[in-house]
């Protein structure tokens, strides 16, 4: 087997991304641009026998190193942009191998201690691809619907970028990238699949949110959709970009959110309790729907003692009647 040569390429699987489907990607070998990697059995041993004590163990292997990135900066940018356009920042690849035949036989390719009878394709078939993804230089939260759970899986205290990954049944559903300002508040998305804004805007914006509260709010919003609650969520004030007072005793730290009652739209003017009551036909059905929504907020870190509504004894709120909330409810995140 020693010195027998192989050629291999990594090709785009399933659909166009970095390159057209089934085309080879451009990479680097020994610092040089290529789309076909050429190496030979025993190369690794010969190159490393002086500095790796067990290099001889790999004499019958073809081992080489490549950089999965084009050499040219313009091409690198193209690949990064293509990956960033995908839902989960990944693309799937497969490997094609050509081996120097032994006795004119092309079935002498040695994989994982077995002879492979289909030597020119490795990791073939659905769900057996290689995956290439962007290395994310950011803080990362994973938000798991159904489990009502979020977790910060990567922490870079000096980095202001924060990525929120929404999962449903283990599958990545959506990714949101936000960036903290100098007050450590994030500009929460003004629109989403099932949410939007209502009311007038304060200078500098009034949708600035605490980092962890954003994870809880994303979980809350996507869970509403996941549970089939079709009424769109329209939110107003969270906090100002600089934590100044924008007319509330709360809403200073990015933990508190005002939301219109379900069934009300985001057209100008106040949409009172009675609007939603009419939408649901009866107050009983309206309160039932509101309490289900509030219970979901509790699941995602918002707290009963910080939740308020117009009438008293609404479940999952502090329970007091508060006249200022006749046109919206208030959810407050743990602190």
For each residue, the residues with C-beta under 8 A, 3 or more apart:
1: 4 41 42 60 110
2: 41 42 59 60
3: 40 41 42
4: 1 40 41 62 99 100 102
5: 38 39 40 41 99 100
6: 38 39 40 41 62 97 98 99 100 109
7: 36 37 38 97 98
8: 36 37 95 96 97 98
9: 24 25 35 36 37 95 96
10: 24 25 27 68 93 94 95 130
11: 22 23 24 25 93 94 95 96
12: 15 16 17 18 19 20 21 22 23 24 25 91 92 93
13: 21 91 92 93 94 129
14: 21 92 129
15: 12 21
16: 12 19 20 21
17: 12 82 83 86 91
18: 12 25 78 79 82 83 91 132
19: 12 16 23 24 25 26
20: 12 16 23
21: 12 13 14 15 16
22: 11 12
23: 11 12 19 20
24: 9 10 11 12 19 35 36 96
25: 9 10 11 12 18 19 35 68 79 93
26: 19 33 34 35 70 71 75
27: 10 33 34 35 37 66 67 68 69 70
28: 31 32 33 34 66 67 69 70 71
29: 32 34 37 38 64 65 66 67
30:
31: 28 71
32: 28 29 71
33: 26 27 28 70 71 72
34: 26 27 28 29 37
35: 9 24 25 26 27
36: 7 8 9 24
37: 7 8 9 27 29 34 64 66
38: 5 6 7 29
39: 5 6 43 62 63 64
40: 3 4 5 6 43 62
41: 1 2 3 4 5 6 59 60 61 62
42: 1 2 3 45 46 59 60 61
43: 39 40 46 47 62 63 64
44: 47 48 55 58 61 62 63 64
45: 42 48 49 55 56 58 59
46: 42 43 49
47: 43 44
48: 44 45 51 52 55
49: 45 46 52 55 56
50:
51: 48 55
52: 48 49 55
53:
54: 57 58
55: 44 45 48 49 51 52 58
56: 45 49 59
57: 54
58: 44 45 54 55 61 63
59: 2 41 42 45 56
60: 1 2 41 42 110
61: 41 42 44 58 110
62: 4 6 39 40 41 43 44
63: 39 43 44 58
64: 29 37 39 43 44
65: 29
66: 27 28 29 37
67: 27 28 29
68: 10 25 27 132
69: 27 28 76 79
70: 26 27 28 33 75 76 78 79
71: 26 28 31 32 33 75
72: 33 75 76
73: 76 77
74: 77 78
75: 26 70 71 72 78 79
76: 69 70 72 73 79 80
77: 73 74 80 81
78: 18 70 74 75 81 82
79: 18 25 69 70 75 76 82 83
80: 76 77 83 84 134
81: 77 78 84 85
82: 17 18 78 79 85 86 91
83: 17 18 79 80 86 89 90 91 132 133 134
84: 80 81 89 134
85: 81 82
86: 17 82 83 89 90 91
87: 172 174 175
88: 133 165 172 175
89: 83 84 86 133 134 136 175
90: 83 86 131 132 133
91: 12 13 17 18 82 83 86 131 132 133
92: 12 13 14 129 130 131 132
93: 10 11 12 13 25 129 130 131 132
94: 10 11 13 121 122 123 124 129 130
95: 8 9 10 11 121 122 123 130
96: 8 9 11 24 120 121 122
97: 6 7 8 109 119 120 121 122
98: 6 7 8 120
99: 4 5 6 106 108 109 119 120
100: 4 5 6
101: 104 105 106 108
102: 4 105 108
103:
104: 101
105: 101 102 108
106: 99 101 109 119 120
107: 115 116 117 119
108: 99 101 102 105 115 119
109: 6 97 99 106 115 116 119 120
110: 1 60 61 113 114 115 116
111: 114 115 116 119 122
112:
113: 110
114: 110 111
115: 107 108 109 110 111
116: 107 109 110 111 119 122
117: 107
118: 121 124
119: 97 99 106 107 108 109 111 116
120: 96 97 98 99 106 109
121: 94 95 96 97 118 124
122: 94 95 96 97 111 116
123: 94 95 128 129 130
124: 94 118 121 128
125: 128
126:
127:
128: 123 124 125
129: 13 14 92 93 94 123
130: 10 92 93 94 95 123
131: 90 91 92 93
132: 18 68 83 90 91 92 93
133: 83 88 89 90 91
134: 80 83 84 89
135:
136: 89 140 154 163
137: 156 159 161
138: 154 156 159 161 162 163 177
139: 152 154 155 156 159 161 162 163 211
140: 136 152 153 154 162 163 165
141: 150 151 152 153 162 163 164 165 215
142: 150 151 153 165 167
143: 149 150 164 165 166 167 215 218 219 222
144: 147 148 149 150 151 167
145: 148 166 167 168 169 173 219 222 223 226
146: 168 169 226
147: 144
148: 144 145 219 223 299 300
149: 143 144
150: 141 142 143 144 215 216 218 219 300 301
151: 141 142 144
152: 139 140 141 155 212 215
153: 140 141 142
154: 136 138 139 140
155: 139 152
156: 137 138 139 159
157:
158:
159: 137 138 139 156
160: 179 180 181
161: 137 138 139 177 178 179 180
162: 138 139 140 141 177 178 179 180 186 211 214
163: 136 138 139 140 141 175 176 177 178
164: 141 143 175 176 177 178 214 215 218
165: 88 140 141 142 143 172 174 175
166: 143 145 172 173 174 175 176 218 219 222
167: 142 143 144 145 170 171 172 173
168: 145 146 171 173 222 226
169: 145 146
170: 167
171: 167 168
172: 87 88 165 166 167 175
173: 145 166 167 168 222
174: 87 165 166 193 222
175: 87 88 89 163 164 165 166 172
176: 163 164 166 189 218
177: 138 161 162 163 164
178: 161 162 163 164 186 187 188 189 214
179: 160 161 162 186 187
180: 160 161 162 184 185 186 211
181: 160 184 185 186 187 208 241
182:
183: 208 241 242 243
184: 180 181 210 211
185: 180 181 208 209 210 239 241 243 254
186: 162 178 179 180 181 208 209 210 211 214 254
187: 178 179 181 205 207 208 241
188: 178 207 208 209 214 217 238
189: 176 178 192 195
190: 196 197 207
191: 195 196 197
192: 189 195 196 221
193: 174 222 225
194: 221 224 225 232 233
195: 189 191 192 221 232 233 234 235
196: 190 191 192 232 233 234 235 266
197: 190 191 201 207 234 235 236 266
198: 234 235 236 260 266 271
199: 236 237
200:
201: 197 205 206
202: 205 206 237 240 246
203:
204: 240 241 242
205: 187 201 202 208 240 241
206: 201 202 236 237 238 239 240 246
207: 187 188 190 197 235 237 238
208: 181 183 185 186 187 188 205 238 239 240 241 254
209: 185 186 188 213 214 217 238 239 254 257
210: 184 185 186 213 214 239 253 254 255 333
211: 139 162 180 184 186 214 215
212: 152 215 216 301 333
213: 209 210 216 217 254 255 301 333
214: 162 164 178 186 188 209 210 211 217 218
215: 141 143 150 152 164 211 212 218 219 301
216: 150 212 213 219 220 300 301 302 333
217: 188 209 213 214 220 221 257 300 333
218: 143 150 164 166 176 214 215 221 222
219: 143 145 148 150 166 215 216 222 223 299 300 301
220: 216 217 223 224 296 297 299 300 302 331
221: 192 194 195 217 218 224 225 233
222: 143 145 166 168 173 174 193 218 219 225 226
223: 145 148 219 220 226 227 296 299 300
224: 194 220 221 227 229 233 293 296
225: 193 194 221 222 228 229
226: 145 146 168 222 223
227: 223 224 296
228: 225
229: 224 225 262 289 292 293
230:
231: 262 263 289
232: 194 195 196 265 266
233: 194 195 196 221 224 259 260 262
234: 195 196 197 198 259 260 264 265 266
235: 195 196 197 198 207 238 257 258 259 260
236: 197 198 199 206 258 259 260 328
237: 199 202 206 207 246 247 248 251 256 257 258
238: 188 206 207 208 209 235 251 254 256 257 258
239: 185 206 208 209 210 243 246 251 252 253 254 255 256
240: 202 204 205 206 208 243 244 245 246 251
241: 181 183 185 187 204 205 208
242: 183 204
243: 183 185 239 240 252 253 254
244: 240 252
245: 240 248 252
246: 202 206 237 239 240 251
247: 237
248: 237 245 251 252 256
249:
250: 255 256 306 330 332
251: 237 238 239 240 246 248 256 258
252: 239 243 244 245 248
253: 210 239 243 256 335
254: 185 186 208 209 210 213 238 239 243
255: 210 213 239 250 306 332 333 334 335
256: 237 238 239 248 250 251 253 306 330 331 332 333
257: 209 217 235 237 238 330 331 332 333
258: 235 236 237 238 251 328 329 330
259: 233 234 235 236 328 329 330 331
260: 198 233 234 235 236 264 266 271 327 328
261: 264 271 273 275 276 286 290 327 328 329
262: 229 231 233 276 279 280 286 289 290 293
263: 231 275 276 279 280 286 289
264: 234 260 261 271 275 276 279
265: 232 234 271
266: 196 197 198 232 234 260
267: 271
268:
269:
270: 326 327
271: 198 260 261 264 265 267 275 276 327
272: 275 326 327
273: 261 276 277 310 311 326 327
274: 277 278
275: 261 263 264 271 272 278 279
276: 261 262 263 264 271 273 279 280 286 290
277: 273 274 280 282 283 286
278: 274 275 281
279: 262 263 264 275 276 286
280: 262 263 276 277 283 285 286 289
281: 278 285
282: 277 285 286
283: 277 280 286 287
284: 287 288
285: 280 281 282 288 289
286: 261 262 263 276 277 279 280 282 283 289 290
287: 283 284 290 291 311 314
288: 284 285 291 292
289: 229 231 262 263 280 285 286 292 293
290: 261 262 276 286 287 293 294 309 314 329
291: 287 288 294 295 314 315 316
292: 229 288 289 295 296
293: 224 229 262 289 290 296 297
294: 290 291 297 298 307 309 314 315 316 317 329 331
295: 291 292 298 299 315 316
296: 220 223 224 227 292 293 299 300
297: 220 293 294 300 302 307 316 331
298: 294 295 302 303 304 307 316
299: 148 219 220 223 295 296
300: 148 150 216 217 219 220 223 296 297
301: 150 212 213 215 216 219 333 334
302: 216 220 297 298 306 307 331 332 333 334
303: 298 306 307 332 333 334
304: 298 307 316 317 318
305: 318 332
306: 250 255 256 302 303 318 330 331 332 333 334
307: 294 297 298 302 303 304 316 317 318 329 330 331 332
308: 317 318 320 322 325 329 330
309: 290 294 314 317 322 325 329 330
310: 273 321 322 323 325 326 329
311: 273 287 314 321
312: 319 320 321
313: 319
314: 287 290 291 294 309 311 317 319
315: 291 294 295
316: 291 294 295 297 298 304 307
317: 294 304 307 308 309 314 320 329
318: 304 305 306 307 308
319: 312 313 314
320: 308 312 317
321: 310 311 312
322: 308 309 310 325
323: 310 326
324:
325: 308 309 310 322 328 329 330
326: 270 272 273 310 323
327: 260 261 270 271 272 273
328: 236 258 259 260 261 325
329: 258 259 261 290 294 307 308 309 310 317 325
330: 250 256 257 258 259 306 307 308 309 325
331: 220 256 257 259 294 297 302 306 307
332: 250 255 256 257 302 303 305 306 307 335
333: 210 212 213 216 217 255 256 257 301 302 303 306
334: 255 301 302 303 306
335: 253 255 332
